[in-house]
């Protein structure tokens, strides 16, 4: 696996010369460096996968109160500091020239050949995944005309409404899943998620459909129900073997070949492995650790350590989260909990995109709404908890949680089937918060839709939101200068380009 992964990375460096803005030697040849008549779809698709998973939103780890920092700059996500607002530009600035551009070129390359229908379907599903992340944190964004600069010369794409984007993404997922033909060619080893297993890609497509359908429950309940039922009928991820995850990362060599979440955490704070020399002052936040300790959650040992005499100690009693209100390094900084170096900080660990745990929690909500009757909401809720605990074994032996531990936890945390709809929703999505960690991007979306977990905002001095958890990210300043007319049209329609402006599906 590692050998194949490195091979593709080396070939990608060659293939992507035709995709990036490098122009050494091309000017004299009068050759367009941004296009290649010999584009190899497999190489470019792999690069899109790596780039799409590389846009890790570590700042949302703080927003969803998993982590924090006493450092104002590094702590933006937990403190919403006005002077650091530009940190919210990152995904927009990175995604369009990289993964969106790359997957769009793959689609255009393979779309005319019926024998490459699986390559096309895979690329269409991946394009939806990438765009869903962008629109879910910005709202209205370039979509229908995005990725057309290199092929059509359109460098000022219009901003589509989020409602229109969702309608098209759902259509794309439906058509892509339906078109899959397991008998035809696939990306094979270039596919870092399923290695060309098209049956699993179909499940991924329908699971994404379920995710997007549930996102619409407050703005269009009827349409949400229609698409949720279609996704469930199509077949979503309900087994650990079908988890959508990027694998093949390595612990040494080029950074692009390393798990991006682990790499980001190590580079920012934890590479010293001593608990005290964290450059950006990061630790787990008290809200997260207190929840795990209060509920005697066996996931605590899988994710958290305190460094004691140079050793990573997972003893539950000594785990302690740091307050997000701190503005200077506390004297006892070394005694606070931080990520487990033997699980979440492993550079060769998998990167989770959409898990068995997530789909079971979404199905539990669907069951509450009587959109799914084959399995009870209580059983699906328990399945979600169980799956979320089992998946830590994918990070190494230090993440293994025994069946007895899982069953004991579920015994003492049953779904209150006699409670109100909202009471059961709070249970489901509080467990979702713990269960899909460290996928803070998805938790941020579910939190805005459901209001759960019931997080208390941090009213830190100098914050940009008046002590409220923000609802969206800001568009980059470059959009005002380079695509001003379309930018202005978007904010006139959606609302001010501010942190508290609600997007289409995010209703009170």
HUVEN-V27518 format. One record per pair of residues at least 24 apart in sequence whose ideal C-beta (glycine too) atoms are under 7 Angstrom apart, sorted by the first residue. I is the first residue (numbers start at 1). J is the second residue. Records with the same first field share a line. If there is no record, write none. Layout:
# HUVEN-V27518
I: J ; J
This chain:
# HUVEN-V27518
1: 248
2: 250
4: 189
5: 248 ; 250 ; 257
6: 253 ; 257
8: 43 ; 46 ; 189 ; 190
9: 254 ; 256 ; 257
11: 43
12: 43 ; 46 ; 47
15: 40 ; 43 ; 44
16: 47
19: 44 ; 101 ; 102 ; 105
34: 150
35: 150
39: 105 ; 109
41: 106 ; 109 ; 110 ; 119
42: 187 ; 190
43: 190
44: 102 ; 105 ; 106
45: 106 ; 123 ; 187 ; 190
46: 190 ; 192
47: 102
48: 99 ; 102 ; 103 ; 106 ; 126
49: 126 ; 192 ; 193 ; 246
50: 256
51: 98 ; 99 ; 102
52: 99 ; 126 ; 129 ; 130
53: 246 ; 260 ; 351
54: 260
55: 91 ; 94 ; 95
56: 260 ; 261 ; 264
57: 91 ; 440 ; 441
58: 264
59: 87
60: 440 ; 441 ; 444
61: 438 ; 440
63: 444 ; 469
64: 433 ; 440 ; 443 ; 444 ; 447
65: 285 ; 287 ; 288 ; 455
66: 284 ; 285 ; 288 ; 437 ; 438 ; 440
67: 282 ; 283 ; 284 ; 285
68: 283 ; 285 ; 322 ; 324
69: 280 ; 281 ; 282
70: 281 ; 326 ; 327 ; 328 ; 329 ; 330
71: 280 ; 281
72: 327
74: 268 ; 280 ; 281 ; 282
78: 285 ; 324 ; 458
79: 324 ; 458 ; 460 ; 463
80: 460 ; 463 ; 464 ; 465 ; 470
81: 460 ; 462 ; 463 ; 464
82: 462 ; 463 ; 464
83: 462
85: 464 ; 474
88: 473 ; 474
89: 474 ; 476
91: 133 ; 134 ; 137
92: 134 ; 138 ; 475 ; 476
93: 476
95: 130 ; 134
96: 146
99: 130
100: 130 ; 146 ; 147
101: 147 ; 150
103: 127 ; 130
104: 147
108: 151
115: 184 ; 185
116: 185
117: 179 ; 181 ; 184
118: 180 ; 181 ; 184 ; 185 ; 186 ; 198
119: 185 ; 186 ; 187
121: 176 ; 179 ; 180 ; 201
122: 186 ; 187 ; 191 ; 201
124: 172 ; 176
125: 173 ; 176 ; 201 ; 204 ; 205 ; 208
128: 169 ; 172 ; 173 ; 208
129: 208 ; 353
131: 165 ; 169
132: 169 ; 212
133: 441
135: 162 ; 165
136: 445
137: 472 ; 473
138: 472 ; 473 ; 475
139: 472 ; 494 ; 503 ; 504
140: 490 ; 493 ; 494
156: 483 ; 486
157: 486
158: 486
159: 486 ; 489 ; 490
161: 493 ; 504
162: 503 ; 504 ; 505
163: 504
166: 212 ; 216
169: 212
170: 209 ; 212 ; 227
173: 205 ; 208 ; 209
174: 209 ; 230
176: 205
177: 202 ; 205 ; 206 ; 234
192: 246 ; 247 ; 248
193: 244 ; 245 ; 246
200: 242
202: 235
203: 235 ; 236 ; 237 ; 242
204: 237 ; 244 ; 354
206: 231 ; 234 ; 235 ; 236
207: 236 ; 237 ; 354 ; 359
208: 354
210: 236 ; 359 ; 362
211: 354 ; 362
214: 362 ; 365
215: 445 ; 449 ; 505
216: 505
217: 449
218: 449 ; 505 ; 507
219: 504 ; 505 ; 507
225: 371
228: 366 ; 371
229: 371
232: 366 ; 372
236: 359
237: 354 ; 356 ; 359
238: 356 ; 359 ; 360
239: 356
240: 356 ; 387 ; 390 ; 391
242: 356
243: 352 ; 355 ; 356 ; 391
244: 353 ; 354
245: 350 ; 351 ; 352 ; 353
246: 350 ; 351 ; 353
247: 350
249: 347 ; 348 ; 349
250: 348
251: 347 ; 348
258: 347
259: 347 ; 348 ; 349 ; 351
260: 351
261: 351 ; 438
262: 344 ; 345 ; 346 ; 347 ; 349
263: 347
265: 339 ; 345
266: 345
270: 338 ; 339 ; 341 ; 345
273: 341
274: 307 ; 310
275: 306 ; 307 ; 334 ; 338
276: 333 ; 334
281: 329
283: 322 ; 336 ; 337 ; 338
284: 321 ; 322 ; 337 ; 338
285: 321 ; 322 ; 324
286: 321 ; 322 ; 323
287: 321 ; 455
288: 321
289: 319 ; 320 ; 321 ; 337
290: 321
291: 434
293: 319
295: 413
297: 409 ; 434
298: 389 ; 401 ; 405 ; 409
299: 389 ; 392 ; 401 ; 434
302: 340 ; 343 ; 392 ; 398 ; 399 ; 401
303: 339 ; 340 ; 343 ; 344
304: 337 ; 340
305: 337 ; 338 ; 340 ; 341
306: 335 ; 337
307: 334
312: 340 ; 341 ; 342
314: 340
324: 458
325: 458 ; 460
340: 398
342: 396 ; 398
343: 392 ; 395 ; 396 ; 398 ; 399
344: 395 ; 438
346: 395 ; 396
349: 395
350: 394
352: 439
355: 387 ; 391 ; 436
356: 387
357: 384 ; 387 ; 388 ; 391 ; 435 ; 436
358: 436 ; 442
360: 384 ; 387
361: 428 ; 431 ; 432 ; 435
364: 428
365: 425 ; 428
368: 421 ; 424
377: 415 ; 424
378: 414 ; 415 ; 417
381: 415 ; 428 ; 431
382: 410
384: 431 ; 435
385: 409 ; 410 ; 431 ; 435
386: 410
388: 435 ; 436
425: 450 ; 452
426: 452 ; 454
429: 453
448: 506
449: 505 ; 506
464: 499
465: 499 ; 500
468: 500
470: 499 ; 500
471: 499 ; 500 ; 501 ; 502 ; 506
472: 499 ; 501 ; 503
474: 499
